[in-house]
Amino acid sequence: MATRLYQVIRRPIITEKGLGVKETQHTVVFEVAHNATKTEIKEAVQQIFKVKVDQVRTAIYHGKFRRRGRAEGFRSDWKKAYVRLAPGEKMIEYAENL
């Protein structure tokens, strides 16, 4: 069960947009497994970071066509999750250190 939690959440997304959403909407952004559901994402964040989650929104990003010289191909598709914490919850640690 614990290994599944870490397979659902791959890594935090630390970008300008992600940090802006953190400040204004009390939301953190993660790259998640492509087949993860909103319920699984919510449970994983609650158990790993010991916080209450209010809402989860997801977006699927399709891989872009890229070339390096003569070599060409597609980047992998990936899924992003916007996780809003419940009111009164402390922000997750990785986002405070920036």
Gaussian input, Z-matrix of N, CA and C with variables (Angstrom, degrees):
# hf/3-21g

backbone

0 1
 N
 C     1     B1
 C     2     B2     1     A1
 N     3     B3     2     A2     1     D1
 C     4     B4     3     A3     2     D2
 C     5     B5     4     A4     3     D3
 N     6     B6     5     A5     4     D4
 C     7     B7     6     A6     5     D5
 C     8     B8     7     A7     6     D6
 N     9     B9     8     A8     7     D7
 C    10    B10     9     A9     8     D8
 C    11    B11    10    A10     9     D9
 N    12    B12    11    A11    10    D10
 C    13    B13    12    A12    11    D11
 C    14    B14    13    A13    12    D12
 N    15    B15    14    A14    13    D13
 C    16    B16    15    A15    14    D14
 C    17    B17    16    A16    15    D15
 N    18    B18    17    A17    16    D16
 C    19    B19    18    A18    17    D17
 C    20    B20    19    A19    18    D18
 N    21    B21    20    A20    19    D19
 C    22    B22    21    A21    20    D20
 C    23    B23    22    A22    21    D21
 N    24    B24    23    A23    22    D22
 C    25    B25    24    A24    23    D23
 C    26    B26    25    A25    24    D24
 N    27    B27    26    A26    25    D25
 C    28    B28    27    A27    26    D26
 C    29    B29    28    A28    27    D27
 N    30    B30    29    A29    28    D28
 C    31    B31    30    A30    29    D29
 C    32    B32    31    A31    30    D30
 N    33    B33    32    A32    31    D31
 C    34    B34    33    A33    32    D32
 C    35    B35    34    A34    33    D33
 N    36    B36    35    A35    34    D34
 C    37    B37    36    A36    35    D35
 C    38    B38    37    A37    36    D36
 N    39    B39    38    A38    37    D37
 C    40    B40    39    A39    38    D38
 C    41    B41    40    A40    39    D39
 N    42    B42    41    A41    40    D40
 C    43    B43    42    A42    41    D41
 C    44    B44    43    A43    42    D42
 N    45    B45    44    A44    43    D43
 C    46    B46    45    A45    44    D44
 C    47    B47    46    A46    45    D45
 N    48    B48    47    A47    46    D46
 C    49    B49    48    A48    47    D47
 C    50    B50    49    A49    48    D48
 N    51    B51    50    A50    49    D49
 C    52    B52    51    A51    50    D50
 C    53    B53    52    A52    51    D51
 N    54    B54    53    A53    52    D52
 C    55    B55    54    A54    53    D53
 C    56    B56    55    A55    54    D54
 N    57    B57    56    A56    55    D55
 C    58    B58    57    A57    56    D56
 C    59    B59    58    A58    57    D57
 N    60    B60    59    A59    58    D58
 C    61    B61    60    A60    59    D59
 C    62    B62    61    A61    60    D60
 N    63    B63    62    A62    61    D61
 C    64    B64    63    A63    62    D62
 C    65    B65    64    A64    63    D63
 N    66    B66    65    A65    64    D64
 C    67    B67    66    A66    65    D65
 C    68    B68    67    A67    66    D66
 N    69    B69    68    A68    67    D67
 C    70    B70    69    A69    68    D68
 C    71    B71    70    A70    69    D69
 N    72    B72    71    A71    70    D70
 C    73    B73    72    A72    71    D71
 C    74    B74    73    A73    72    D72
 N    75    B75    74    A74    73    D73
 C    76    B76    75    A75    74    D74
 C    77    B77    76    A76    75    D75
 N    78    B78    77    A77    76    D76
 C    79    B79    78    A78    77    D77
 C    80    B80    79    A79    78    D78
 N    81    B81    80    A80    79    D79
 C    82    B82    81    A81    80    D80
 C    83    B83    82    A82    81    D81
 N    84    B84    83    A83    82    D82
 C    85    B85    84    A84    83    D83
 C    86    B86    85    A85    84    D84
 N    87    B87    86    A86    85    D85
 C    88    B88    87    A87    86    D86
 C    89    B89    88    A88    87    D87
 N    90    B90    89    A89    88    D88
 C    91    B91    90    A90    89    D89
 C    92    B92    91    A91    90    D90
 N    93    B93    92    A92    91    D91
 C    94    B94    93    A93    92    D92
 C    95    B95    94    A94    93    D93
 N    96    B96    95    A95    94    D94
 C    97    B97    96    A96    95    D95
 C    98    B98    97    A97    96    D96
 N    99    B99    98    A98    97    D97
 C   100   B100    99    A99    98    D98
 C   101   B101   100   A100    99    D99
 N   102   B102   101   A101   100   D100
 C   103   B103   102   A102   101   D101
 C   104   B104   103   A103   102   D102
 N   105   B105   104   A104   103   D103
 C   106   B106   105   A105   104   D104
 C   107   B107   106   A106   105   D105
 N   108   B108   107   A107   106   D106
 C   109   B109   108   A108   107   D107
 C   110   B110   109   A109   108   D108
 N   111   B111   110   A110   109   D109
 C   112   B112   111   A111   110   D110
 C   113   B113   112   A112   111   D111
 N   114   B114   113   A113   112   D112
 C   115   B115   114   A114   113   D113
 C   116   B116   115   A115   114   D114
 N   117   B117   116   A116   115   D115
 C   118   B118   117   A117   116   D116
 C   119   B119   118   A118   117   D117
 N   120   B120   119   A119   118   D118
 C   121   B121   120   A120   119   D119
 C   122   B122   121   A121   120   D120
 N   123   B123   122   A122   121   D121
 C   124   B124   123   A123   122   D122
 C   125   B125   124   A124   123   D123
 N   126   B126   125   A125   124   D124
 C   127   B127   126   A126   125   D125
 C   128   B128   127   A127   126   D126
 N   129   B129   128   A128   127   D127
 C   130   B130   129   A129   128   D128
 C   131   B131   130   A130   129   D129
 N   132   B132   131   A131   130   D130
 C   133   B133   132   A132   131   D131
 C   134   B134   133   A133   132   D132
 N   135   B135   134   A134   133   D133
 C   136   B136   135   A135   134   D134
 C   137   B137   136   A136   135   D135
 N   138   B138   137   A137   136   D136
 C   139   B139   138   A138   137   D137
 C   140   B140   139   A139   138   D138
 N   141   B141   140   A140   139   D139
 C   142   B142   141   A141   140   D140
 C   143   B143   142   A142   141   D141
 N   144   B144   143   A143   142   D142
 C   145   B145   144   A144   143   D143
 C   146   B146   145   A145   144   D144
 N   147   B147   146   A146   145   D145
 C   148   B148   147   A147   146   D146
 C   149   B149   148   A148   147   D147
 N   150   B150   149   A149   148   D148
 C   151   B151   150   A150   149   D149
 C   152   B152   151   A151   150   D150
 N   153   B153   152   A152   151   D151
 C   154   B154   153   A153   152   D152
 C   155   B155   154   A154   153   D153
 N   156   B156   155   A155   154   D154
 C   157   B157   156   A156   155   D155
 C   158   B158   157   A157   156   D156
 N   159   B159   158   A158   157   D157
 C   160   B160   159   A159   158   D158
 C   161   B161   160   A160   159   D159
 N   162   B162   161   A161   160   D160
 C   163   B163   162   A162   161   D161
 C   164   B164   163   A163   162   D162
 N   165   B165   164   A164   163   D163
 C   166   B166   165   A165   164   D164
 C   167   B167   166   A166   165   D165
 N   168   B168   167   A167   166   D166
 C   169   B169   168   A168   167   D167
 C   170   B170   169   A169   168   D168
 N   171   B171   170   A170   169   D169
 C   172   B172   171   A171   170   D170
 C   173   B173   172   A172   171   D171
 N   174   B174   173   A173   172   D172
 C   175   B175   174   A174   173   D173
 C   176   B176   175   A175   174   D174
 N   177   B177   176   A176   175   D175
 C   178   B178   177   A177   176   D176
 C   179   B179   178   A178   177   D177
 N   180   B180   179   A179   178   D178
 C   181   B181   180   A180   179   D179
 C   182   B182   181   A181   180   D180
 N   183   B183   182   A182   181   D181
 C   184   B184   183   A183   182   D182
 C   185   B185   184   A184   183   D183
 N   186   B186   185   A185   184   D184
 C   187   B187   186   A186   185   D185
 C   188   B188   187   A187   186   D186
 N   189   B189   188   A188   187   D187
 C   190   B190   189   A189   188   D188
 C   191   B191   190   A190   189   D189
 N   192   B192   191   A191   190   D190
 C   193   B193   192   A192   191   D191
 C   194   B194   193   A193   192   D192
 N   195   B195   194   A194   193   D193
 C   196   B196   195   A195   194   D194
 C   197   B197   196   A196   195   D195
 N   198   B198   197   A197   196   D196
 C   199   B199   198   A198   197   D197
 C   200   B200   199   A199   198   D198
 N   201   B201   200   A200   199   D199
 C   202   B202   201   A201   200   D200
 C   203   B203   202   A202   201   D201
 N   204   B204   203   A203   202   D202
 C   205   B205   204   A204   203   D203
 C   206   B206   205   A205   204   D204
 N   207   B207   206   A206   205   D205
 C   208   B208   207   A207   206   D206
 C   209   B209   208   A208   207   D207
 N   210   B210   209   A209   208   D208
 C   211   B211   210   A210   209   D209
 C   212   B212   211   A211   210   D210
 N   213   B213   212   A212   211   D211
 C   214   B214   213   A213   212   D212
 C   215   B215   214   A214   213   D213
 N   216   B216   215   A215   214   D214
 C   217   B217   216   A216   215   D215
 C   218   B218   217   A217   216   D216
 N   219   B219   218   A218   217   D217
 C   220   B220   219   A219   218   D218
 C   221   B221   220   A220   219   D219
 N   222   B222   221   A221   220   D220
 C   223   B223   222   A222   221   D221
 C   224   B224   223   A223   222   D222
 N   225   B225   224   A224   223   D223
 C   226   B226   225   A225   224   D224
 C   227   B227   226   A226   225   D225
 N   228   B228   227   A227   226   D226
 C   229   B229   228   A228   227   D227
 C   230   B230   229   A229   228   D228
 N   231   B231   230   A230   229   D229
 C   232   B232   231   A231   230   D230
 C   233   B233   232   A232   231   D231
 N   234   B234   233   A233   232   D232
 C   235   B235   234   A234   233   D233
 C   236   B236   235   A235   234   D234
 N   237   B237   236   A236   235   D235
 C   238   B238   237   A237   236   D236
 C   239   B239   238   A238   237   D237
 N   240   B240   239   A239   238   D238
 C   241   B241   240   A240   239   D239
 C   242   B242   241   A241   240   D240
 N   243   B243   242   A242   241   D241
 C   244   B244   243   A243   242   D242
 C   245   B245   244   A244   243   D243
 N   246   B246   245   A245   244   D244
 C   247   B247   246   A246   245   D245
 C   248   B248   247   A247   246   D246
 N   249   B249   248   A248   247   D247
 C   250   B250   249   A249   248   D248
 C   251   B251   250   A250   249   D249
 N   252   B252   251   A251   250   D250
 C   253   B253   252   A252   251   D251
 C   254   B254   253   A253   252   D252
 N   255   B255   254   A254   253   D253
 C   256   B256   255   A255   254   D254
 C   257   B257   256   A256   255   D255
 N   258   B258   257   A257   256   D256
 C   259   B259   258   A258   257   D257
 C   260   B260   259   A259   258   D258
 N   261   B261   260   A260   259   D259
 C   262   B262   261   A261   260   D260
 C   263   B263   262   A262   261   D261
 N   264   B264   263   A263   262   D262
 C   265   B265   264   A264   263   D263
 C   266   B266   265   A265   264   D264
 N   267   B267   266   A266   265   D265
 C   268   B268   267   A267   266   D266
 C   269   B269   268   A268   267   D267
 N   270   B270   269   A269   268   D268
 C   271   B271   270   A270   269   D269
 C   272   B272   271   A271   270   D270
 N   273   B273   272   A272   271   D271
 C   274   B274   273   A273   272   D272
 C   275   B275   274   A274   273   D273
 N   276   B276   275   A275   274   D274
 C   277   B277   276   A276   275   D275
 C   278   B278   277   A277   276   D276
 N   279   B279   278   A278   277   D277
 C   280   B280   279   A279   278   D278
 C   281   B281   280   A280   279   D279
 N   282   B282   281   A281   280   D280
 C   283   B283   282   A282   281   D281
 C   284   B284   283   A283   282   D282
 N   285   B285   284   A284   283   D283
 C   286   B286   285   A285   284   D284
 C   287   B287   286   A286   285   D285
 N   288   B288   287   A287   286   D286
 C   289   B289   288   A288   287   D287
 C   290   B290   289   A289   288   D288
 N   291   B291   290   A290   289   D289
 C   292   B292   291   A291   290   D290
 C   293   B293   292   A292   291   D291

   B1=1.4540
   B2=1.5246
   B3=1.3432
   B4=1.4575
   B5=1.5276
   B6=1.3323
   B7=1.4631
   B8=1.5227
   B9=1.3242
   B10=1.4648
   B11=1.5296
   B12=1.3278
   B13=1.4654
   B14=1.5257
   B15=1.3261
   B16=1.4604
   B17=1.5274
   B18=1.3291
   B19=1.4543
   B20=1.5267
   B21=1.3306
   B22=1.4699
   B23=1.5224
   B24=1.3217
   B25=1.4659
   B26=1.5120
   B27=1.3275
   B28=1.4649
   B29=1.5256
   B30=1.3532
   B31=1.4688
   B32=1.5222
   B33=1.3280
   B34=1.4641
   B35=1.5238
   B36=1.3252
   B37=1.4570
   B38=1.5290
   B39=1.3271
   B40=1.4632
   B41=1.5210
   B42=1.3302
   B43=1.4607
   B44=1.5235
   B45=1.3163
   B46=1.4541
   B47=1.5210
   B48=1.3196
   B49=1.4628
   B50=1.5279
   B51=1.3283
   B52=1.4645
   B53=1.5174
   B54=1.3243
   B55=1.4651
   B56=1.5226
   B57=1.3360
   B58=1.4697
   B59=1.5153
   B60=1.3272
   B61=1.4665
   B62=1.5246
   B63=1.3184
   B64=1.4758
   B65=1.5249
   B66=1.3220
   B67=1.4658
   B68=1.5234
   B69=1.3293
   B70=1.4569
   B71=1.5268
   B72=1.3384
   B73=1.4627
   B74=1.5230
   B75=1.3540
   B76=1.4698
   B77=1.5327
   B78=1.3438
   B79=1.4567
   B80=1.5183
   B81=1.3388
   B82=1.4579
   B83=1.5257
   B84=1.3369
   B85=1.4613
   B86=1.5255
   B87=1.3425
   B88=1.4587
   B89=1.5122
   B90=1.3420
   B91=1.4592
   B92=1.5147
   B93=1.3273
   B94=1.4593
   B95=1.5261
   B96=1.3215
   B97=1.4577
   B98=1.5211
   B99=1.3109
   B100=1.4716
   B101=1.5248
   B102=1.3293
   B103=1.4634
   B104=1.5232
   B105=1.3400
   B106=1.4648
   B107=1.5286
   B108=1.3343
   B109=1.4575
   B110=1.5212
   B111=1.3251
   B112=1.4636
   B113=1.5222
   B114=1.3277
   B115=1.4634
   B116=1.5254
   B117=1.3158
   B118=1.4655
   B119=1.5171
   B120=1.3254
   B121=1.4639
   B122=1.5181
   B123=1.3196
   B124=1.4636
   B125=1.5214
   B126=1.3273
   B127=1.4633
   B128=1.5243
   B129=1.3369
   B130=1.4601
   B131=1.5299
   B132=1.3257
   B133=1.4662
   B134=1.5235
   B135=1.3204
   B136=1.4656
   B137=1.5215
   B138=1.3270
   B139=1.4570
   B140=1.5240
   B141=1.3239
   B142=1.4668
   B143=1.5235
   B144=1.3374
   B145=1.4584
   B146=1.5237
   B147=1.3299
   B148=1.4760
   B149=1.5284
   B150=1.3387
   B151=1.4589
   B152=1.5212
   B153=1.3274
   B154=1.4600
   B155=1.5245
   B156=1.3088
   B157=1.4637
   B158=1.5182
   B159=1.3254
   B160=1.4560
   B161=1.5206
   B162=1.3527
   B163=1.4551
   B164=1.5237
   B165=1.3353
   B166=1.4622
   B167=1.5261
   B168=1.3342
   B169=1.4615
   B170=1.5234
   B171=1.3316
   B172=1.4545
   B173=1.5285
   B174=1.3215
   B175=1.4596
   B176=1.5210
   B177=1.3306
   B178=1.4518
   B179=1.5260
   B180=1.3227
   B181=1.4545
   B182=1.5248
   B183=1.3101
   B184=1.4518
   B185=1.5246
   B186=1.3282
   B187=1.4563
   B188=1.5214
   B189=1.3031
   B190=1.4600
   B191=1.5273
   B192=1.3095
   B193=1.4580
   B194=1.5261
   B195=1.3267
   B196=1.4600
   B197=1.5190
   B198=1.3510
   B199=1.4649
   B200=1.5099
   B201=1.3241
   B202=1.4709
   B203=1.5179
   B204=1.3022
   B205=1.4496
   B206=1.5161
   B207=1.3245
   B208=1.4621
   B209=1.5154
   B210=1.3161
   B211=1.4666
   B212=1.5249
   B213=1.3129
   B214=1.4564
   B215=1.5193
   B216=1.3287
   B217=1.4497
   B218=1.5083
   B219=1.3265
   B220=1.4567
   B221=1.5238
   B222=1.3260
   B223=1.4620
   B224=1.5132
   B225=1.3281
   B226=1.4588
   B227=1.5254
   B228=1.3341
   B229=1.4598
   B230=1.5207
   B231=1.3502
   B232=1.4484
   B233=1.5220
   B234=1.3126
   B235=1.4604
   B236=1.5289
   B237=1.3385
   B238=1.4602
   B239=1.5217
   B240=1.3247
   B241=1.4647
   B242=1.5262
   B243=1.3223
   B244=1.4641
   B245=1.5205
   B246=1.3315
   B247=1.4591
   B248=1.5198
   B249=1.3421
   B250=1.4604
   B251=1.5192
   B252=1.3216
   B253=1.4551
   B254=1.5251
   B255=1.3191
   B256=1.4562
   B257=1.5292
   B258=1.3352
   B259=1.4699
   B260=1.5265
   B261=1.3338
   B262=1.4565
   B263=1.5197
   B264=1.3129
   B265=1.4624
   B266=1.5209
   B267=1.3316
   B268=1.4526
   B269=1.5252
   B270=1.3298
   B271=1.4660
   B272=1.5250
   B273=1.3254
   B274=1.4599
   B275=1.5114
   B276=1.3409
   B277=1.4683
   B278=1.5229
   B279=1.3321
   B280=1.4542
   B281=1.5254
   B282=1.3188
   B283=1.4593
   B284=1.5235
   B285=1.3237
   B286=1.4602
   B287=1.5125
   B288=1.3271
   B289=1.4618
   B290=1.5137
   B291=1.3176
   B292=1.4600
   B293=1.5058
   A1=111.33
   A2=116.36
   A3=119.68
   A4=111.21
   A5=117.18
   A6=118.65
   A7=110.76
   A8=118.01
   A9=121.06
   A10=110.65
   A11=117.31
   A12=120.73
   A13=110.76
   A14=116.05
   A15=120.26
   A16=112.26
   A17=117.51
   A18=119.98
   A19=110.80
   A20=117.14
   A21=121.29
   A22=109.91
   A23=117.62
   A24=122.17
   A25=108.06
   A26=116.71
   A27=120.59
   A28=111.93
   A29=116.50
   A30=120.08
   A31=108.97
   A32=117.11
   A33=119.31
   A34=110.06
   A35=116.42
   A36=122.29
   A37=106.77
   A38=115.78
   A39=120.71
   A40=107.50
   A41=115.12
   A42=122.16
   A43=108.27
   A44=116.00
   A45=120.04
   A46=111.48
   A47=115.64
   A48=120.28
   A49=110.67
   A50=116.68
   A51=120.61
   A52=112.50
   A53=116.69
   A54=119.75
   A55=111.52
   A56=117.13
   A57=120.05
   A58=111.48
   A59=116.84
   A60=121.66
   A61=109.81
   A62=116.59
   A63=121.07
   A64=110.85
   A65=116.07
   A66=120.33
   A67=112.51
   A68=117.43
   A69=120.14
   A70=113.82
   A71=117.89
   A72=120.27
   A73=114.52
   A74=118.22
   A75=122.37
   A76=110.12
   A77=115.57
   A78=122.93
   A79=110.06
   A80=116.86
   A81=121.89
   A82=108.55
   A83=115.64
   A84=121.10
   A85=109.17
   A86=116.13
   A87=122.14
   A88=110.56
   A89=115.92
   A90=120.82
   A91=105.63
   A92=116.97
   A93=121.58
   A94=110.21
   A95=115.62
   A96=120.91
   A97=109.54
   A98=116.08
   A99=121.41
   A100=112.07
   A101=118.16
   A102=121.00
   A103=113.11
   A104=118.83
   A105=122.38
   A106=110.44
   A107=115.77
   A108=120.79
   A109=109.90
   A110=116.03
   A111=120.17
   A112=111.26
   A113=117.03
   A114=121.33
   A115=110.54
   A116=117.34
   A117=120.80
   A118=111.33
   A119=116.89
   A120=121.03
   A121=110.14
   A122=116.93
   A123=121.94
   A124=111.19
   A125=117.57
   A126=121.25
   A127=111.46
   A128=117.52
   A129=120.96
   A130=111.00
   A131=117.67
   A132=120.72
   A133=110.34
   A134=117.60
   A135=120.71
   A136=111.78
   A137=117.95
   A138=120.01
   A139=112.79
   A140=117.94
   A141=120.03
   A142=111.26
   A143=117.71
   A144=121.55
   A145=114.13
   A146=117.97
   A147=122.97
   A148=112.28
   A149=116.09
   A150=122.64
   A151=108.72
   A152=116.97
   A153=122.14
   A154=108.76
   A155=115.72
   A156=121.68
   A157=108.94
   A158=115.80
   A159=121.83
   A160=111.06
   A161=117.40
   A162=120.94
   A163=109.81
   A164=115.75
   A165=121.77
   A166=108.25
   A167=116.31
   A168=122.17
   A169=107.23
   A170=116.78
   A171=120.02
   A172=110.51
   A173=114.46
   A174=121.46
   A175=107.86
   A176=116.38
   A177=121.27
   A178=108.29
   A179=115.78
   A180=122.32
   A181=108.60
   A182=116.18
   A183=121.34
   A184=109.57
   A185=115.34
   A186=121.01
   A187=112.27
   A188=115.92
   A189=121.60
   A190=110.52
   A191=115.90
   A192=122.21
   A193=108.20
   A194=117.86
   A195=122.23
   A196=110.31
   A197=115.21
   A198=121.23
   A199=109.67
   A200=115.71
   A201=123.65
   A202=106.04
   A203=117.01
   A204=119.64
   A205=109.73
   A206=116.29
   A207=119.85
   A208=112.68
   A209=117.40
   A210=121.00
   A211=109.06
   A212=116.55
   A213=120.41
   A214=109.44
   A215=115.40
   A216=120.28
   A217=110.64
   A218=115.28
   A219=121.53
   A220=109.91
   A221=116.11
   A222=120.24
   A223=107.95
   A224=116.39
   A225=120.83
   A226=111.17
   A227=116.94
   A228=121.47
   A229=107.71
   A230=117.13
   A231=120.11
   A232=110.26
   A233=115.71
   A234=121.77
   A235=109.43
   A236=115.10
   A237=122.47
   A238=108.80
   A239=116.68
   A240=121.39
   A241=109.70
   A242=115.80
   A243=122.77
   A244=106.64
   A245=117.35
   A246=122.29
   A247=108.59
   A248=116.32
   A249=120.60
   A250=109.01
   A251=116.15
   A252=120.87
   A253=109.61
   A254=115.66
   A255=121.28
   A256=109.81
   A257=117.28
   A258=119.77
   A259=110.90
   A260=115.71
   A261=120.77
   A262=114.36
   A263=118.68
   A264=121.59
   A265=110.13
   A266=115.87
   A267=121.67
   A268=109.13
   A269=116.82
   A270=121.61
   A271=109.47
   A272=116.42
   A273=122.40
   A274=109.92
   A275=117.67
   A276=124.03
   A277=115.29
   A278=118.60
   A279=118.27
   A280=111.38
   A281=117.48
   A282=121.35
   A283=111.68
   A284=119.65
   A285=122.13
   A286=112.05
   A287=117.20
   A288=120.92
   A289=113.65
   A290=118.50
   A291=119.89
   A292=111.68
   D1=-43.77
   D2=-178.02
   D3=-66.21
   D4=-36.08
   D5=179.40
   D6=-67.58
   D7=-32.42
   D8=178.19
   D9=-64.44
   D10=-36.22
   D11=179.03
   D12=-59.90
   D13=-42.27
   D14=-178.39
   D15=-79.01
   D16=-15.00
   D17=173.58
   D18=-83.17
   D19=-26.78
   D20=178.87
   D21=-70.48
   D22=-49.20
   D23=-179.53
   D24=-97.57
   D25=115.06
   D26=-176.89
   D27=-85.57
   D28=-52.09
   D29=-178.07
   D30=-165.75
   D31=156.13
   D32=173.60
   D33=-76.63
   D34=147.85
   D35=176.51
   D36=-99.57
   D37=113.43
   D38=-178.23
   D39=-111.89
   D40=93.29
   D41=178.63
   D42=-130.75
   D43=174.10
   D44=177.85
   D45=-60.49
   D46=-44.87
   D47=179.30
   D48=-64.07
   D49=-42.20
   D50=179.80
   D51=-63.33
   D52=-39.89
   D53=178.35
   D54=-70.99
   D55=-33.25
   D56=176.37
   D57=-65.34
   D58=-41.03
   D59=178.25
   D60=-66.22
   D61=-35.95
   D62=178.18
   D63=-61.28
   D64=-44.15
   D65=-178.12
   D66=-70.61
   D67=-44.81
   D68=-171.59
   D69=-87.34
   D70=-35.05
   D71=-172.82
   D72=-115.88
   D73=5.66
   D74=179.94
   D75=57.01
   D76=45.52
   D77=-173.72
   D78=-126.30
   D79=141.51
   D80=174.72
   D81=-115.31
   D82=154.67
   D83=-173.18
   D84=-120.87
   D85=133.17
   D86=179.94
   D87=-130.83
   D88=150.49
   D89=163.51
   D90=-86.94
   D91=130.29
   D92=-176.01
   D93=-124.46
   D94=168.59
   D95=177.98
   D96=-62.71
   D97=144.80
   D98=-175.29
   D99=-63.27
   D100=-30.82
   D101=-177.94
   D102=-98.33
   D103=9.01
   D104=-179.27
   D105=-75.59
   D106=138.37
   D107=176.94
   D108=-91.68
   D109=167.42
   D110=179.04
   D111=-62.30
   D112=-37.47
   D113=179.35
   D114=-64.99
   D115=-43.60
   D116=178.30
   D117=-63.50
   D118=-40.87
   D119=178.94
   D120=-63.18
   D121=-45.16
   D122=179.58
   D123=-60.03
   D124=-47.78
   D125=-179.80
   D126=-64.35
   D127=-40.00
   D128=-179.75
   D129=-63.54
   D130=-45.66
   D131=-179.88
   D132=-64.88
   D133=-42.06
   D134=179.85
   D135=-63.30
   D136=-40.50
   D137=-177.43
   D138=-79.45
   D139=-37.41
   D140=-178.09
   D141=-73.75
   D142=-46.57
   D143=-173.59
   D144=-99.27
   D145=-3.48
   D146=177.83
   D147=56.96
   D148=49.13
   D149=176.45
   D150=-131.26
   D151=163.95
   D152=174.89
   D153=-94.95
   D154=135.17
   D155=-179.12
   D156=-104.49
   D157=133.27
   D158=179.86
   D159=-89.71
   D160=-46.70
   D161=-173.09
   D162=-153.43
   D163=148.96
   D164=176.59
   D165=-127.58
   D166=128.94
   D167=173.01
   D168=-120.10
   D169=143.30
   D170=-178.63
   D171=-126.07
   D172=155.73
   D173=176.09
   D174=-143.51
   D175=136.87
   D176=177.86
   D177=-103.51
   D178=127.41
   D179=179.44
   D180=-106.40
   D181=127.02
   D182=-179.27
   D183=-86.23
   D184=141.85
   D185=-178.15
   D186=-62.66
   D187=140.44
   D188=-179.16
   D189=-90.72
   D190=152.17
   D191=174.38
   D192=-76.53
   D193=128.09
   D194=-178.83
   D195=-132.58
   D196=149.69
   D197=176.25
   D198=-128.76
   D199=143.72
   D200=170.73
   D201=-129.25
   D202=98.42
   D203=-175.62
   D204=64.86
   D205=-121.75
   D206=178.50
   D207=-88.36
   D208=-17.56
   D209=-179.40
   D210=-77.03
   D211=137.74
   D212=179.74
   D213=-142.79
   D214=156.04
   D215=179.23
   D216=178.17
   D217=-171.36
   D218=-179.31
   D219=-115.08
   D220=141.68
   D221=168.99
   D222=-71.30
   D223=160.45
   D224=-179.74
   D225=-72.98
   D226=149.95
   D227=170.85
   D228=-70.82
   D229=149.65
   D230=178.27
   D231=-148.02
   D232=164.56
   D233=-174.98
   D234=-123.52
   D235=136.82
   D236=179.93
   D237=-115.53
   D238=141.31
   D239=178.33
   D240=-123.17
   D241=129.36
   D242=172.80
   D243=-98.99
   D244=115.09
   D245=-174.92
   D246=-111.57
   D247=111.88
   D248=177.90
   D249=-90.25
   D250=127.58
   D251=179.65
   D252=-81.70
   D253=154.05
   D254=179.96
   D255=-65.13
   D256=152.66
   D257=178.42
   D258=-59.40
   D259=136.47
   D260=179.85
   D261=89.27
   D262=-7.52
   D263=179.26
   D264=-79.77
   D265=145.40
   D266=177.36
   D267=-75.56
   D268=141.28
   D269=-179.43
   D270=-65.12
   D271=146.61
   D272=179.53
   D273=-63.10
   D274=142.18
   D275=-169.70
   D276=-56.79
   D277=-43.37
   D278=-174.84
   D279=-59.98
   D280=-29.00
   D281=-176.95
   D282=-81.33
   D283=-19.42
   D284=-178.95
   D285=-80.74
   D286=-27.02
   D287=-173.89
   D288=-77.90
   D289=-2.66
   D290=-176.90
   D291=-94.85

